[in-house]
Structures are given as C-alpha cells and as structure tokens.
Amino acid sequence: MPEAGDSVSNALVQSFGIGVRQLREAQRWSQERLAENSNLNRSYIGEIERGSVVASLVTIEKLASALQLTPSALVTRGEAISQMNLVRGIKLMAIAC
C-alpha cells in the first residue's frame, strides 16, 4: 500500500525531470547532446525527463555539471516546479468547490 509521502516523492521526481528538460531546451540541446555532455545514455535522459526513474546523486552531479549548475541548484529547480504545481492544484480545488 502506498504511503502518504509517495505522492510527494513522485511529484518531485516528475518535477525534477521537467526541470532537466526545461534547462536542456534552454540550451537548445537534444537529449543526445545532454547525454554526451553528461556521460549518460540518451534513453536514460528521456526516462529522467519523463519522471519514470529516480536519478541518483551521481547522475544529478553529472547532469548539473553538463548544465553548468551545482547539484543543489538542479534539485532546487525541481522542488520549485513541484511547489508551483502544488499551489496550482490547491487553487484549482478552491475554484471547484
């Protein structure tokens, strides 16, 4: 049975992936180019961006380095996206009530 924290964790994984994709697109890079620059597999980049895998700390460090960020800045971006989505959800619930 899933725990209450699971939905928060899944939201962060999804939001982290969105953040990676946004930063990659801002550089006008393909997934292949990000993969080359971070020494990761292109299909793995796609899985991260879709939120279907949880990136390890080593992977976060590789991605951050390729994107010229600190690992903490990359994770913080994912957290910010997750918080924005949470606020949007609360506002939508308030409108629906």
Buried (B, 14 or more C-beta within 10 A) or exposed (E): EEEEEEEEEBBBBBBBBBBBBEBBEEBEBEBEBBBBBBEBEBEBBBBBBEBEBBBEEEBBBBBBBBBEBEBEEBBEBBBEBBEEBEEEEEEEEEEEE
